[in-house]
Amino acid sequence: MADKIKSSYKFSKSFYDHAITQGKWWSKLYFKLLWGGVMTMRLPAGC
């Protein structure tokens, strides 16, 4: 059972790492479909 939990955790971590960094083709598609593209909002200085 512990192996299944570790495997699931690694898969979900890997999925979100790729989605956030947009390193894979599917992550670019995911980001574009779900969020409407790349965020263009800039944070104010000092944050």
PQR file with spaces between the fields and no chain letter, atoms N, CA, C, O and H, PARSE charges and radii, in Angstrom:
ATOM       1  N    MET     1       0.818   -1.196    0.000 -0.4000 1.5000
ATOM       2  CA   MET     1       0.000    0.000    0.000 -0.0000 2.0000
ATOM       3  C    MET     1       0.864    1.264    0.000  0.5500 1.7000
ATOM       4  O    MET     1       0.541    2.245   -0.671 -0.5500 1.4000
ATOM       5  N    ALA     2       1.942    1.233    0.741 -0.4000 1.5000
ATOM       6  CA   ALA     2       2.828    2.396    0.810 -0.0000 2.0000
ATOM       7  C    ALA     2       3.448    2.697   -0.555  0.5500 1.7000
ATOM       8  O    ALA     2       3.669    3.859   -0.899 -0.5500 1.4000
ATOM       9  H    ALA     2       2.204    0.437    1.286  0.4000 1.0000
ATOM      10  N    ASP     3       3.728    1.648   -1.329 -0.4000 1.5000
ATOM      11  CA   ASP     3       4.293    1.846   -2.669 -0.0000 2.0000
ATOM      12  C    ASP     3       3.315    2.563   -3.590  0.5500 1.7000
ATOM      13  O    ASP     3       3.715    3.404   -4.395 -0.5500 1.4000
ATOM      14  H    ASP     3       3.549    0.705   -1.049  0.4000 1.0000
ATOM      15  N    LYS     4       2.032    2.228   -3.471 -0.4000 1.5000
ATOM      16  CA   LYS     4       1.017    2.896   -4.287 -0.0000 2.0000
ATOM      17  C    LYS     4       0.913    4.371   -3.933  0.5500 1.7000
ATOM      18  O    LYS     4       0.750    5.214   -4.816 -0.5500 1.4000
ATOM      19  H    LYS     4       1.707    1.544   -2.817  0.4000 1.0000
ATOM      20  N    ILE     5       1.005    4.681   -2.667 -0.4000 1.5000
ATOM      21  CA   ILE     5       0.936    6.078   -2.216 -0.0000 2.0000
ATOM      22  C    ILE     5       2.143    6.859   -2.728  0.5500 1.7000
ATOM      23  O    ILE     5       2.000    7.972   -3.235 -0.5500 1.4000
ATOM      24  H    ILE     5       1.138    3.997   -1.950  0.4000 1.0000
ATOM      25  N    LYS     6       3.320    6.279   -2.596 -0.4000 1.5000
ATOM      26  CA   LYS     6       4.538    6.939   -3.085 -0.0000 2.0000
ATOM      27  C    LYS     6       4.484    7.144   -4.587  0.5500 1.7000
ATOM      28  O    LYS     6       4.864    8.201   -5.092 -0.5500 1.4000
ATOM      29  H    LYS     6       3.436    5.375   -2.184  0.4000 1.0000
ATOM      30  N    SER     7       4.012    6.132   -5.299 -0.4000 1.5000
ATOM      31  CA   SER     7       3.914    6.226   -6.752 -0.0000 2.0000
ATOM      32  C    SER     7       2.921    7.316   -7.166  0.5500 1.7000
ATOM      33  O    SER     7       3.189    8.089   -8.087 -0.5500 1.4000
ATOM      34  H    SER     7       3.704    5.274   -4.889  0.4000 1.0000
ATOM      35  N    SER     8       1.798    7.373   -6.495 -0.4000 1.5000
ATOM      36  CA   SER     8       0.793    8.405   -6.799 -0.0000 2.0000
ATOM      37  C    SER     8       1.338    9.794   -6.505  0.5500 1.7000
ATOM      38  O    SER     8       1.116   10.730   -7.273 -0.5500 1.4000
ATOM      39  H    SER     8       1.581    6.745   -5.747  0.4000 1.0000
ATOM      40  N    TYR     9       2.046    9.923   -5.399 -0.4000 1.5000
ATOM      41  CA   TYR     9       2.627   11.216   -5.039 -0.0000 2.0000
ATOM      42  C    TYR     9       3.645   11.664   -6.082  0.5500 1.7000
ATOM      43  O    TYR     9       3.638   12.820   -6.505 -0.5500 1.4000
ATOM      44  H    TYR     9       2.226    9.162   -4.776  0.4000 1.0000
ATOM      45  N    LYS    10       4.524   10.747   -6.499 -0.4000 1.5000
ATOM      46  CA   LYS    10       5.536   11.092   -7.502 -0.0000 2.0000
ATOM      47  C    LYS    10       4.894   11.490   -8.824  0.5500 1.7000
ATOM      48  O    LYS    10       5.338   12.434   -9.476 -0.5500 1.4000
ATOM      49  H    LYS    10       4.530    9.808   -6.156  0.4000 1.0000
ATOM      50  N    PHE    11       3.836   10.760   -9.221 -0.4000 1.5000
ATOM      51  CA   PHE    11       3.150   11.081  -10.474 -0.0000 2.0000
ATOM      52  C    PHE    11       2.513   12.460  -10.403  0.5500 1.7000
ATOM      53  O    PHE    11       2.668   13.255  -11.330 -0.5500 1.4000
ATOM      54  H    PHE    11       3.475    9.993   -8.691  0.4000 1.0000
ATOM      55  N    SER    12       1.798   12.761   -9.317 -0.4000 1.5000
ATOM      56  CA   SER    12       1.125   14.059   -9.224 -0.0000 2.0000
ATOM      57  C    SER    12       2.141   15.190   -9.118  0.5500 1.7000
ATOM      58  O    SER    12       1.930   16.259   -9.691 -0.5500 1.4000
ATOM      59  H    SER    12       1.672   12.115   -8.564  0.4000 1.0000
ATOM      60  N    LYS    13       3.235   14.977   -8.402 -0.4000 1.5000
ATOM      61  CA   LYS    13       4.279   15.997   -8.292 -0.0000 2.0000
ATOM      62  C    LYS    13       4.909   16.259   -9.653  0.5500 1.7000
ATOM      63  O    LYS    13       5.127   17.409  -10.032 -0.5500 1.4000
ATOM      64  H    LYS    13       3.407   14.108   -7.937  0.4000 1.0000
ATOM      65  N    SER    14       5.195   15.202  -10.375 -0.4000 1.5000
ATOM      66  CA   SER    14       5.778   15.327  -11.703 -0.0000 2.0000
ATOM      67  C    SER    14       4.823   16.053  -12.645  0.5500 1.7000
ATOM      68  O    SER    14       5.241   16.923  -13.409 -0.5500 1.4000
ATOM      69  H    SER    14       5.017   14.267  -10.066  0.4000 1.0000
ATOM      70  N    PHE    15       3.535   15.692  -12.589 -0.4000 1.5000
ATOM      71  CA   PHE    15       2.536   16.322  -13.441 -0.0000 2.0000
ATOM      72  C    PHE    15       2.488   17.830  -13.201  0.5500 1.7000
ATOM      73  O    PHE    15       2.532   18.609  -14.153 -0.5500 1.4000
ATOM      74  H    PHE    15       3.196   14.986  -11.968  0.4000 1.0000
ATOM      75  N    TYR    16       2.400   18.242  -11.951 -0.4000 1.5000
ATOM      76  CA   TYR    16       2.303   19.661  -11.655 -0.0000 2.0000
ATOM      77  C    TYR    16       3.611   20.404  -11.914  0.5500 1.7000
ATOM      78  O    TYR    16       3.588   21.571  -12.305 -0.5500 1.4000
ATOM      79  H    TYR    16       2.364   17.609  -11.177  0.4000 1.0000
ATOM      80  N    ASP    17       4.739   19.751  -11.703 -0.4000 1.5000
ATOM      81  CA   ASP    17       6.020   20.377  -12.042 -0.0000 2.0000
ATOM      82  C    ASP    17       6.086   20.681  -13.534  0.5500 1.7000
ATOM      83  O    ASP    17       6.509   21.767  -13.931 -0.5500 1.4000
ATOM      84  H    ASP    17       4.758   18.803  -11.385  0.4000 1.0000
ATOM      85  N    HIS    18       5.668   19.722  -14.365 -0.4000 1.5000
ATOM      86  CA   HIS    18       5.678   19.932  -15.816 -0.0000 2.0000
ATOM      87  C    HIS    18       4.634   20.980  -16.217  0.5500 1.7000
ATOM      88  O    HIS    18       4.880   21.797  -17.104 -0.5500 1.4000
ATOM      89  H    HIS    18       5.325   18.839  -14.043  0.4000 1.0000
ATOM      90  N    ALA    19       3.490   20.952  -15.573 -0.4000 1.5000
ATOM      91  CA   ALA    19       2.434   21.910  -15.918 -0.0000 2.0000
ATOM      92  C    ALA    19       2.860   23.336  -15.593  0.5500 1.7000
ATOM      93  O    ALA    19       2.615   24.251  -16.379 -0.5500 1.4000
ATOM      94  H    ALA    19       3.290   20.288  -14.853  0.4000 1.0000
ATOM      95  N    ILE    20       3.486   23.529  -14.457 -0.4000 1.5000
ATOM      96  CA   ILE    20       3.889   24.883  -14.048 -0.0000 2.0000
ATOM      97  C    ILE    20       5.027   25.407  -14.911  0.5500 1.7000
ATOM      98  O    ILE    20       5.015   26.571  -15.311 -0.5500 1.4000
ATOM      99  H    ILE    20       3.685   22.786  -13.818  0.4000 1.0000
ATOM     100  N    THR    21       6.007   24.561  -15.202 -0.4000 1.5000
ATOM     101  CA   THR    21       7.157   25.021  -15.986 -0.0000 2.0000
ATOM     102  C    THR    21       6.893   25.010  -17.482  0.5500 1.7000
ATOM     103  O    THR    21       7.677   25.569  -18.249 -0.5500 1.4000
ATOM     104  H    THR    21       6.017   23.615  -14.878  0.4000 1.0000
ATOM     105  N    GLN    22       5.800   24.380  -17.912 -0.4000 1.5000
ATOM     106  CA   GLN    22       5.432   24.252  -19.320 -0.0000 2.0000
ATOM     107  C    GLN    22       6.557   23.632  -20.136  0.5500 1.7000
ATOM     108  O    GLN    22       6.867   24.090  -21.235 -0.5500 1.4000
ATOM     109  H    GLN    22       5.163   23.926  -17.289  0.4000 1.0000
ATOM     110  N    GLY    23       7.160   22.591  -19.587 -0.4000 1.5000
ATOM     111  CA   GLY    23       8.270   21.924  -20.258 -0.0000 2.0000
ATOM     112  C    GLY    23       7.850   20.895  -21.293  0.5500 1.7000
ATOM     113  O    GLY    23       8.666   20.502  -22.127 -0.5500 1.4000
ATOM     114  H    GLY    23       6.908   22.219  -18.694  0.4000 1.0000
ATOM     115  N    LYS    24       6.629   20.458  -21.268 -0.4000 1.5000
ATOM     116  CA   LYS    24       6.145   19.434  -22.190 -0.0000 2.0000
ATOM     117  C    LYS    24       5.049   20.010  -23.075  0.5500 1.7000
ATOM     118  O    LYS    24       4.453   21.029  -22.727 -0.5500 1.4000
ATOM     119  H    LYS    24       5.965   20.777  -20.591  0.4000 1.0000
ATOM     120  N    TRP    25       4.771   19.380  -24.212 -0.4000 1.5000
ATOM     121  CA   TRP    25       3.741   19.883  -25.126 -0.0000 2.0000
ATOM     122  C    TRP    25       2.377   19.858  -24.474  0.5500 1.7000
ATOM     123  O    TRP    25       1.575   20.771  -24.669 -0.5500 1.4000
ATOM     124  H    TRP    25       5.255   18.552  -24.495  0.4000 1.0000
ATOM     125  N    TRP    26       2.103   18.802  -23.689 -0.4000 1.5000
ATOM     126  CA   TRP    26       0.784   18.711  -23.074 -0.0000 2.0000
ATOM     127  C    TRP    26       0.612   19.751  -21.971  0.5500 1.7000
ATOM     128  O    TRP    26      -0.509   20.180  -21.695 -0.5500 1.4000
ATOM     129  H    TRP    26       2.755   18.061  -23.531  0.4000 1.0000
ATOM     130  N    SER    27       1.713   20.161  -21.339 -0.4000 1.5000
ATOM     131  CA   SER    27       1.592   21.168  -20.284 -0.0000 2.0000
ATOM     132  C    SER    27       1.277   22.538  -20.881  0.5500 1.7000
ATOM     133  O    SER    27       0.553   23.328  -20.275 -0.5500 1.4000
ATOM     134  H    SER    27       2.623   19.813  -21.564  0.4000 1.0000
ATOM     135  N    LYS    28       1.818   22.822  -22.066 -0.4000 1.5000
ATOM     136  CA   LYS    28       1.486   24.077  -22.739 -0.0000 2.0000
ATOM     137  C    LYS    28       0.019   24.092  -23.134  0.5500 1.7000
ATOM     138  O    LYS    28      -0.662   25.108  -22.994 -0.5500 1.4000
ATOM     139  H    LYS    28       2.406   22.180  -22.559  0.4000 1.0000
ATOM     140  N    LEU    29      -0.463   22.954  -23.630 -0.4000 1.5000
ATOM     141  CA   LEU    29      -1.871   22.831  -23.997 -0.0000 2.0000
ATOM     142  C    LEU    29      -2.759   22.964  -22.756  0.5500 1.7000
ATOM     143  O    LEU    29      -3.756   23.685  -22.779 -0.5500 1.4000
ATOM     144  H    LEU    29       0.090   22.129  -23.743  0.4000 1.0000
ATOM     145  N    TYR    30      -2.399   22.275  -21.688 -0.4000 1.5000
ATOM     146  CA   TYR    30      -3.132   22.342  -20.416 -0.0000 2.0000
ATOM     147  C    TYR    30      -3.216   23.789  -19.930  0.5500 1.7000
ATOM     148  O    TYR    30      -4.290   24.260  -19.556 -0.5500 1.4000
ATOM     149  H    TYR    30      -1.589   21.690  -21.670  0.4000 1.0000
ATOM     150  N    PHE    31      -2.093   24.484  -19.937 -0.4000 1.5000
ATOM     151  CA   PHE    31      -2.044   25.858  -19.441 -0.0000 2.0000
ATOM     152  C    PHE    31      -2.892   26.775  -20.311  0.5500 1.7000
ATOM     153  O    PHE    31      -3.608   27.638  -19.804 -0.5500 1.4000
ATOM     154  H    PHE    31      -1.221   24.101  -20.241  0.4000 1.0000
ATOM     155  N    LYS    32      -2.805   26.584  -21.619 -0.4000 1.5000
ATOM     156  CA   LYS    32      -3.562   27.430  -22.535 -0.0000 2.0000
ATOM     157  C    LYS    32      -5.060   27.184  -22.415  0.5500 1.7000
ATOM     158  O    LYS    32      -5.839   28.136  -22.382 -0.5500 1.4000
ATOM     159  H    LYS    32      -2.223   25.883  -22.031  0.4000 1.0000
ATOM     160  N    LEU    33      -5.470   25.934  -22.348 -0.4000 1.5000
ATOM     161  CA   LEU    33      -6.895   25.621  -22.246 -0.0000 2.0000
ATOM     162  C    LEU    33      -7.481   26.000  -20.895  0.5500 1.7000
ATOM     163  O    LEU    33      -8.577   26.556  -20.821 -0.5500 1.4000
ATOM     164  H    LEU    33      -4.837   25.160  -22.374  0.4000 1.0000
ATOM     165  N    LEU    34      -6.757   25.702  -19.840 -0.4000 1.5000
ATOM     166  CA   LEU    34      -7.297   25.937  -18.502 -0.0000 2.0000
ATOM     167  C    LEU    34      -7.190   27.396  -18.073  0.5500 1.7000
ATOM     168  O    LEU    34      -8.129   27.952  -17.503 -0.5500 1.4000
ATOM     169  H    LEU    34      -5.867   25.251  -19.900  0.4000 1.0000
ATOM     170  N    TRP    35      -6.061   28.003  -18.344 -0.4000 1.5000
ATOM     171  CA   TRP    35      -5.813   29.357  -17.842 -0.0000 2.0000
ATOM     172  C    TRP    35      -5.827   30.423  -18.921  0.5500 1.7000
ATOM     173  O    TRP    35      -5.697   31.606  -18.607 -0.5500 1.4000
ATOM     174  H    TRP    35      -5.298   27.552  -18.807  0.4000 1.0000
ATOM     175  N    GLY    36      -5.977   30.051  -20.159 -0.4000 1.5000
ATOM     176  CA   GLY    36      -6.033   31.038  -21.233 -0.0000 2.0000
ATOM     177  C    GLY    36      -4.680   31.557  -21.663  0.5500 1.7000
ATOM     178  O    GLY    36      -4.595   32.658  -22.207 -0.5500 1.4000
ATOM     179  H    GLY    36      -6.083   29.090  -20.414  0.4000 1.0000
ATOM     180  N    GLY    37      -3.629   30.810  -21.439 -0.4000 1.5000
ATOM     181  CA   GLY    37      -2.304   31.222  -21.883 -0.0000 2.0000
ATOM     182  C    GLY    37      -1.382   31.558  -20.731  0.5500 1.7000
ATOM     183  O    GLY    37      -1.631   31.176  -19.587 -0.5500 1.4000
ATOM     184  H    GLY    37      -3.698   29.915  -20.997  0.4000 1.0000
ATOM     185  N    VAL    38      -0.339   32.261  -21.033 -0.4000 1.5000
ATOM     186  CA   VAL    38       0.673   32.608  -20.041 -0.0000 2.0000
ATOM     187  C    VAL    38       0.244   33.849  -19.276  0.5500 1.7000
ATOM     188  O    VAL    38      -0.326   34.782  -19.842 -0.5500 1.4000
ATOM     189  H    VAL    38      -0.137   32.572  -21.961  0.4000 1.0000
ATOM     190  N    MET    39       0.525   33.844  -17.990 -0.4000 1.5000
ATOM     191  CA   MET    39       0.195   35.017  -17.175 -0.0000 2.0000
ATOM     192  C    MET    39       1.087   36.183  -17.591  0.5500 1.7000
ATOM     193  O    MET    39       2.301   36.023  -17.722 -0.5500 1.4000
ATOM     194  H    MET    39       0.987   33.086  -17.529  0.4000 1.0000
ATOM     195  N    THR    40       0.498   37.334  -17.794 -0.4000 1.5000
ATOM     196  CA   THR    40       1.267   38.512  -18.168 -0.0000 2.0000
ATOM     197  C    THR    40       1.298   39.542  -17.048  0.5500 1.7000
ATOM     198  O    THR    40       1.956   40.574  -17.175 -0.5500 1.4000
ATOM     199  H    THR    40      -0.488   37.464  -17.687  0.4000 1.0000
ATOM     200  N    MET    41       0.602   39.277  -15.966 -0.4000 1.5000
ATOM     201  CA   MET    41       0.568   40.209  -14.838 -0.0000 2.0000
ATOM     202  C    MET    41       1.935   40.231  -14.153  0.5500 1.7000
ATOM     203  O    MET    41       2.531   39.181  -13.911 -0.5500 1.4000
ATOM     204  H    MET    41       0.067   38.439  -15.862  0.4000 1.0000
ATOM     205  N    ARG    42       2.417   41.404  -13.851 -0.4000 1.5000
ATOM     206  CA   ARG    42       3.695   41.521  -13.182 -0.0000 2.0000
ATOM     207  C    ARG    42       3.468   41.898  -11.723  0.5500 1.7000
ATOM     208  O    ARG    42       2.540   42.638  -11.397 -0.5500 1.4000
ATOM     209  H    ARG    42       1.933   42.257  -14.048  0.4000 1.0000
ATOM     210  N    LEU    43       4.322   41.383  -10.857 -0.4000 1.5000
ATOM     211  CA   LEU    43       4.240   41.715   -9.454 -0.0000 2.0000
ATOM     212  C    LEU    43       4.913   43.053   -9.201  0.5500 1.7000
ATOM     213  O    LEU    43       5.909   43.379   -9.848 -0.5500 1.4000
ATOM     214  H    LEU    43       5.076   40.782  -11.121  0.4000 1.0000
ATOM     215  N    PRO    44       4.381   43.828   -8.271 -0.5600 1.5000
ATOM     216  CA   PRO    44       5.053   45.094   -7.956  0.2800 2.0000
ATOM     217  C    PRO    44       6.427   44.834   -7.330  0.5500 1.7000
ATOM     218  O    PRO    44       6.658   43.788   -6.724 -0.5500 1.4000
ATOM     219  N    ALA    45       7.315   45.788   -7.484 -0.4000 1.5000
ATOM     220  CA   ALA    45       8.663   45.658   -6.949 -0.0000 2.0000
ATOM     221  C    ALA    45       8.602   45.515   -5.432  0.5500 1.7000
ATOM     222  O    ALA    45       7.786   46.161   -4.774 -0.5500 1.4000
ATOM     223  H    ALA    45       7.127   46.638   -7.976  0.4000 1.0000
ATOM     224  N    GLY    46       9.453   44.681   -4.889 -0.4000 1.5000
ATOM     225  CA   GLY    46       9.518   44.507   -3.451 -0.0000 2.0000
ATOM     226  C    GLY    46       8.662   43.367   -2.929  0.5500 1.7000
ATOM     227  O    GLY    46       8.580   43.177   -1.715 -0.5500 1.4000
ATOM     228  H    GLY    46      10.116   44.156   -5.423  0.4000 1.0000
ATOM     229  N    CYS    47       8.028   42.613   -3.793 -0.4000 1.5000
ATOM     230  CA   CYS    47       7.201   41.486   -3.312 -0.0000 2.0000
ATOM     231  C    CYS    47       8.000   40.230   -3.230  0.5500 1.7000
ATOM     232  O    CYS    47       7.472   39.186   -2.847 -0.5500 1.4000
ATOM     233  H    CYS    47       8.094   42.768   -4.778  0.4000 1.0000
